[in-house]
């Protein structure tokens, strides 16, 4: 039988390796930017076309390469970063595996122009499908310019798996920002389709963070700085009141390398314990400097996962450092020992004397025998506490009597509920709840109680309003215009560069929903009008920022662009939990909810209402 095992050709081997190293255009951006940093560049320019599918170009002013090095750089496992295996455990550079350029050359058309400072001429190399098509001398600036064109041109299946331009560009921005934050002493620019998205001059870390996330970010930052014999921790953490419900402003760097670590994130969230609202995430940019021999960065080709020699030690150091930083700025809760409300002033019950001593000479027994006077005092205090607990509840139902006449079935119409065997009733004449004898009312600023013949409805006011707005916005995209309320004085808003880029992508859809927003400068927009149905006094900038924040959550979800924008806008503009509503507003909301085509669920799948039957309540009370 003939031998069947054979060596794969280099081109095929490189394509297979590229599947792990180059997953999407953002992977190329990461590798090229890291190479530019390792080359000692002080200026780096990133040029993108069609979210990297057509062109990714990185131009730097680093050390450049000789003609021999330029060609050898595209060979597999060719690197200038290490010489022997032990060097892996002393890595300070970004790259070292020597796989990235070979992988790019296998699945794209690659052009490199490079020149060392001392050389008169540079080198131009063009590679396609791992095959060197040409190599020649050329005139070029000192440094290197890598152009990656038509990514995955020879692996169409991989190209078909790429997401929309908006999603792919979002991943590119993530990689770009991670490198830019880690190296504030390097001048970075990013251009997409001939438009400058970022212009980041040299500066310190705070200046770089503010340039990326906007001027408003400056007031959110709390400096972090701790140093021990084992490691050094520095950077910034955000104040709890500015935490967001979406991730995206969280960065860990170990020896200037961006990493992802759920373990370290858990330590950070532990430091914020009892300071953050539920399901929110603070901004943080944290650098950990540690002896390279104490970590292993060779865990994954992306080098974003590392292992620590002593994870528990790092965990505790990080948590304590953050708590210390927050405490220095009076952000962590403190105990006030000068308050008058202490145990010695408490009169609700007597404090038992358990043993005789110098300070209680009258004590003769370890048994506490309360006096009738103390019992009477305690009874009065308990009664007062009970009355305080229920104070005001009678205002909700002043006319409630057992002899109350219930609405007659002849004067009501019904709507079938998926959550109950019993129908939900509506008024026969008006088709709404507005003519019921008992008006709806709020509890805890979250839910609306509305009495029906068979019991009552409990409505989640936020979920219900989201459903109403969502269907209204979907109709707007179908051509049913939403009224625009023009502002007396147009309002300028400035967004972080990443948010500004995103808003430009969806600005047409946002304006269909009743806004009148126009671009005004790089990251600035002018609001000329807002949807007419927004509540009076709404903060336009907060609504736009919330819209973008929620839209980011659905970027990877396979939904139509209009559907994503409608869902995000509905969640941004809906009545929130805790918002007080008048009886008329509650009645209107209920009417509009049951006029929806799907009143049962919010756009994100949450129940809008639940029915409670009288029979069910009776059974509970009879237990």
Number of C-alpha atoms within 10 A of each C-alpha: 3 4 5 5 6 6 6 9 8 15 17 13 14 24 23 14 18 21 13 14 21 25 16 21 23 22 18 25 25 20 20 25 24 17 22 26 21 17 18 15 21 17 19 21 19 22 21 24 18 15 24 25 22 15 21 25 23 22 23 28 23 24 19 27 22 16 20 9 13 21 18 14 18 22 19 18 15 18 17 12 17 17 9 7 8 10 14 18 15 16 20 16 16 22 23 22 17 18 23 30 25 25 27 29 26 29 28 24 23 25 19 20 27 30 28 21 16 9 11 12 18 24 23 22 20 19 21 19 22 24 13 14 11 11 17 11 14 15 13 17 19 22 23 29 26 20 21 27 21 17 26 25 18 16 13 11 10 15 16 9 10 15 15 14 15 17 18 21 23 19 18 21 20 17 19 21 19 20 20 23 23 22 19 20 18 21 18 22 18 19 16 19 13 10 12 13 18 24 15 20 16 17 15 13 18 18 17 21 22 16 19 20 16 18 14 12 17 15 11 17 20 19 18 21 15 17 13 8 6 12 13 18 22 18 20 23 22 22 20 20 13 15 18 18 15 16 14 15 15 16 22 21 20 21 19 19 23 22 19 15 14 9 12 19 17 13 20 22 17 15 20 20 12 12 15 17 13 8 9 15 21 23 22 22 23 24 22 19 17 17 15 17 15 13 18 17 23 17 11 11 16 18 18 16 16 18 13 15 12 10 12 13 11 19 16 14 18 23 19 16 19 27 18 18 19 22 13 13 11 10 17 17 10 8 6 7 8 7 7 9 9 9 8 9 8 10 12 14 15 16 12 12 16 13 13 13 11 7 7 11 9 11 16 12 11 11 11 12 11 12 10 9 9 15 14 12 16 16 14 13 15 14 12 11 12 11 11 10 10 9 10 10 10 10 8 13 12 8 10 10 8 6 6 8 8 10 14 8 12 8 11 20 16 14 11 11 16 12 13 12 10 17 17 21 23 22 18 15 10 12 16 20 25 19 14 16 12 16 17 23 19 22 13 10 15 18 22 23 19 21 20 23 17 15 16 18 20 18 23 22 27 22 29 29 22 28 29 25 24 24 19 19 27 17 15 17 16 10 10 13 14 20 15 19 16 15 12 8 9 13 14 16 18 18 21 20 20 18 19 20 21 18 22 14 13 16 18 14 18 21 17 20 24 21 24 21 20 16 16 13 9 15 20 15 19 16 20 18 21 21 18 14 13 16 11 7 6 11 10 18 15 13 16 21 18 20 22 20 19 21 24 21 15 17 17 13 10 10 11 9 13 15 16 19 26 28 24 24 24 26 26 21 23 21 20 17 14 14 12 15 17 11 15 13 12 24 22 14 20 24 17 17 25 19 13 16 10 14 20 21 15 24 23 11 10 13 16 23 24 16 23 18 17 14 10 10 11 10 9 9 7 6 5
